[in-house]
Amino acid sequence: MKIVMLGAPGAGKGTQARMISEKYGIPQISTGDIFRANIRNQTELGQKAKSYMDQGLLVPDELTLDLIMDRLSQDDCAKGYILDGFPRTIPQAEALTKALEAHDTKIDYAIDVEVPDENIVERMSGRRSCPICGATYHIRYNAPVKEGICDECGAELTQREDDKAETVQKRLSVYHASTQPLIEYYRTQGCMYSVDGTKPMDDVFNDICAILN
């Protein structure tokens, strides 16, 4: 069961990937985790990736794909895996398809967690966190008792820079330009499925399980 998770930032695809991983016993794989593990273990690929990251540059697609294919060759991926955050562009998706074909395998399911932009802006821009104890809130869905103050320790709540509405809008623009075309790409591959990400989290998960089963 080889799965690619798609969806805009804040759509909840990471949470769903984690739940799929737990239910089906297959690893959730993100490029960030792969980079960190290879850099920590000082592998040859990790050292190459670090040389780009240290300069503030994006790791080239070819090197990213090498790191991913190395990760997919490990024993815990024998039953399948969930790719979360890769591919992000059509060239990455095409390169992944080609690399998998060379190993006589392919992606079985591309699952898009669909959430309208306005819902995502509301979800993300409403998030607040405590800089002292780490407690998290949402001004609409999980508000603190006293506005702007942490229930746990009484500290003043803060909003992360990348949760501000204008930042979220920018991230959504990038997503629509570069990542959303992947939906059409995987549709042509015959493995594209969509779920309504505005439903409660458990309902979204049940819809995904219905697809996978």
SEBA-89683 format. One record per residue (C-alpha): residue number from 0; chain; x, y, z. Coordinates in pm, 1 decimal. Layout:
REM SEBA-89683
- NUM A X Y Z
...
REM end
This chain:
REM SEBA-89683
- 0 A 0.0 0.0 0.0
- 1 A 195.3 295.9 -132.4
- 2 A 26.7 628.2 -64.2
- 3 A 91.6 992.9 -153.6
- 4 A -91.5 1249.6 63.7
- 5 A -200.2 1571.4 -106.7
- 6 A -373.5 1881.5 26.4
- 7 A -309.2 2245.7 102.5
- 8 A -106.6 2350.3 409.1
- 9 A -340.1 2328.6 707.5
- 10 A -577.5 2079.7 540.3
- 11 A -486.5 1815.6 799.4
- 12 A -308.3 1569.4 570.5
- 13 A -22.9 1519.3 819.8
- 14 A -267.9 1419.7 1093.8
- 15 A -444.8 1178.9 858.3
- 16 A -109.8 1033.3 746.2
- 17 A -21.0 966.6 1110.5
- 18 A -355.1 790.9 1169.7
- 19 A -312.7 578.0 853.8
- 20 A 39.0 486.9 967.7
- 21 A -88.5 367.7 1306.3
- 22 A -382.8 169.5 1165.5
- 23 A -202.7 -3.4 878.0
- 24 A 145.6 -34.7 1028.2
- 25 A 326.2 147.6 747.1
- 26 A 565.4 441.8 797.6
- 27 A 474.6 806.6 743.2
- 28 A 763.7 956.5 548.8
- 29 A 836.0 1327.3 514.8
- 30 A 1133.8 1482.6 339.0
- 31 A 1213.4 1684.4 653.1
- 32 A 1245.0 1365.6 860.0
- 33 A 1464.5 1205.4 592.8
- 34 A 1694.3 1508.6 572.7
- 35 A 1730.1 1523.9 951.9
- 36 A 1799.3 1149.3 987.0
- 37 A 2064.0 1147.4 712.1
- 38 A 2233.8 1460.9 845.9
- 39 A 2228.4 1320.7 1201.8
- 40 A 2377.5 989.2 1080.6
- 41 A 2628.8 1176.0 861.0
- 42 A 2548.7 968.2 551.9
- 43 A 2699.1 1068.5 218.1
- 44 A 2356.6 1183.4 90.7
- 45 A 2295.9 1367.8 418.2
- 46 A 2623.6 1557.2 388.8
- 47 A 2532.5 1661.4 33.2
- 48 A 2188.4 1781.4 147.4
- 49 A 2342.2 1971.0 440.9
- 50 A 2579.3 2159.1 209.2
- 51 A 2276.1 2308.1 28.6
- 52 A 2074.4 2372.0 344.3
- 53 A 2368.5 2547.9 514.6
- 54 A 2369.3 2798.1 226.2
- 55 A 1993.8 2851.6 259.9
- 56 A 1935.2 2676.3 -73.3
- 57 A 1667.6 2421.3 -161.2
- 58 A 1796.4 2065.0 -187.9
- 59 A 1784.9 1977.3 -561.9
- 60 A 1505.9 1741.5 -673.2
- 61 A 1752.4 1476.6 -789.0
- 62 A 1920.7 1457.5 -447.7
- 63 A 1584.7 1467.2 -264.8
- 64 A 1463.4 1175.1 -477.3
- 65 A 1783.8 978.9 -405.1
- 66 A 1722.2 1029.3 -31.6
- 67 A 1359.2 919.2 -65.0
- 68 A 1438.1 609.2 -270.8
- 69 A 1704.2 516.1 -14.3
- 70 A 1439.7 550.0 261.1
- 71 A 1183.9 344.0 64.8
- 72 A 1436.3 59.5 32.0
- 73 A 1438.5 7.3 411.3
- 74 A 1268.7 -294.2 571.4
- 75 A 984.2 -104.2 737.2
- 76 A 858.9 3.3 390.7
- 77 A 814.1 -355.7 271.1
- 78 A 435.2 -345.0 327.6
- 79 A 403.4 12.0 201.4
- 80 A 446.1 373.3 310.5
- 81 A 282.4 715.8 315.6
- 82 A 465.0 1003.2 146.3
- 83 A 370.8 1326.7 323.3
- 84 A 502.6 1644.7 158.3
- 85 A 662.8 1484.0 -147.2
- 86 A 617.0 1515.7 -438.6
- 87 A 532.1 1887.3 -441.0
- 88 A 566.2 1953.6 -815.6
- 89 A 496.1 1774.2 -1144.5
- 90 A 870.1 1720.4 -1221.8
- 91 A 912.9 1559.6 -876.1
- 92 A 608.3 1336.6 -935.1
- 93 A 733.1 1229.9 -1278.3
- 94 A 1080.0 1153.4 -1139.8
- 95 A 926.3 951.7 -854.3
- 96 A 708.8 750.9 -1096.2
- 97 A 1014.2 673.6 -1310.5
- 98 A 1226.9 572.9 -1009.2
- 99 A 952.3 344.9 -874.2
- 100 A 900.6 186.7 -1218.3
- 101 A 1271.6 99.6 -1222.5
- 102 A 1198.0 -106.4 -909.6
- 103 A 882.9 -253.7 -1068.9
- 104 A 647.9 -72.5 -830.9
- 105 A 417.9 231.7 -828.2
- 106 A 200.7 460.2 -612.6
- 107 A -130.1 286.1 -532.3
- 108 A -324.2 577.3 -385.7
- 109 A -292.1 955.5 -410.9
- 110 A -531.0 1100.7 -151.2
- 111 A -626.2 1467.4 -160.3
- 112 A -767.3 1614.6 161.4
- 113 A -989.4 1888.2 14.9
- 114 A -1047.9 2202.7 222.2
- 115 A -1153.7 2541.8 75.1
- 116 A -901.1 2824.2 113.3
- 117 A -1128.1 3031.1 340.6
- 118 A -1157.0 2739.4 585.7
- 119 A -778.4 2698.8 592.5
- 120 A -719.7 3070.4 655.0
- 121 A -969.8 3058.8 943.3
- 122 A -818.0 2737.9 1084.4
- 123 A -457.5 2854.1 1074.3
- 124 A -494.1 3225.2 1151.3
- 125 A -699.8 3138.8 1460.1
- 126 A -426.3 2926.2 1616.8
- 127 A -252.0 3053.0 1928.7
- 128 A 16.8 2891.3 2142.6
- 129 A 177.6 2944.0 2479.1
- 130 A 549.9 3027.3 2454.9
- 131 A 604.0 2901.7 2810.8
- 132 A 427.5 2565.2 2844.3
- 133 A 350.0 2488.8 2478.6
- 134 A -30.2 2460.7 2520.1
- 135 A -221.6 2529.9 2196.4
- 136 A -556.5 2699.9 2138.6
- 137 A -786.8 2823.6 1862.8
- 138 A -973.6 3151.0 1910.3
- 139 A -1293.1 2994.2 1773.7
- 140 A -1277.7 2617.4 1828.4
- 141 A -1069.4 2585.1 2144.4
- 142 A -1050.2 2929.3 2305.4
- 143 A -878.6 2990.5 2640.1
- 144 A -1104.9 3088.9 2932.1
- 145 A -952.5 3438.7 2938.1
- 146 A -884.8 3587.4 2594.0
- 147 A -516.3 3583.4 2502.2
- 148 A -407.5 3411.8 2826.0
- 149 A -295.5 3049.1 2867.7
- 150 A -529.5 2841.2 3087.9
- 151 A -238.2 2625.2 3202.3
- 152 A 22.9 2875.7 3316.9
- 153 A -122.9 3225.7 3273.9
- 154 A 130.2 3338.6 3011.8
- 155 A 31.4 3561.1 2719.5
- 156 A -50.5 3359.1 2406.4
- 157 A 129.1 3423.8 2078.9
- 158 A 56.7 3367.6 1710.3
- 159 A 322.8 3199.9 1496.4
- 160 A 445.6 3408.6 1204.1
- 161 A 343.5 3142.4 950.7
- 162 A -10.4 3127.2 1098.0
- 163 A -82.3 3493.8 1020.5
- 164 A -356.8 3535.2 756.7
- 165 A -133.0 3707.1 498.3
- 166 A 135.2 3436.1 534.0
- 167 A -126.4 3161.5 500.7
- 168 A -258.9 3327.5 182.6
- 169 A 94.0 3333.5 36.1
- 170 A 146.1 2965.3 119.1
- 171 A -187.3 2880.6 -43.7
- 172 A -87.4 3071.4 -359.4
- 173 A 234.2 2867.2 -381.8
- 174 A 33.8 2546.5 -325.2
- 175 A -217.7 2624.9 -601.0
- 176 A 58.1 2712.6 -847.3
- 177 A 296.3 2422.2 -793.0
- 178 A 132.6 2140.6 -594.4
- 179 A -235.4 2138.1 -693.0
- 180 A -151.4 2028.5 -1053.3
- 181 A -44.3 1695.8 -896.2
- 182 A -414.9 1612.7 -855.6
- 183 A -456.2 1603.2 -1233.7
- 184 A -125.4 1418.1 -1272.6
- 185 A -231.5 1135.4 -1039.6
- 186 A -578.9 1131.4 -1196.7
- 187 A -412.7 1041.6 -1527.9
- 188 A -223.0 769.7 -1337.3
- 189 A -558.1 624.8 -1227.1
- 190 A -489.9 639.7 -851.6
- 191 A -640.5 975.3 -747.8
- 192 A -897.0 992.2 -463.9
- 193 A -1041.2 1293.0 -279.3
- 194 A -1197.3 1325.6 65.6
- 195 A -1385.2 1616.4 223.7
- 196 A -1139.3 1762.6 474.5
- 197 A -1398.8 1996.7 627.4
- 198 A -1561.5 1702.5 808.2
- 199 A -1461.8 1607.8 1166.6
- 200 A -1116.6 1444.7 1179.6
- 201 A -1245.6 1092.5 1251.8
- 202 A -1499.4 1112.8 966.6
- 203 A -1223.6 1214.5 724.1
- 204 A -1018.1 917.6 846.4
- 205 A -1312.6 678.4 798.9
- 206 A -1355.6 805.9 441.5
- 207 A -985.3 743.0 373.9
- 208 A -1007.9 390.2 522.3
- 209 A -1306.1 317.3 296.4
- 210 A -1085.3 404.8 -3.2
- 211 A -789.4 198.3 120.1
- 212 A -1006.7 -103.6 205.2
REM end
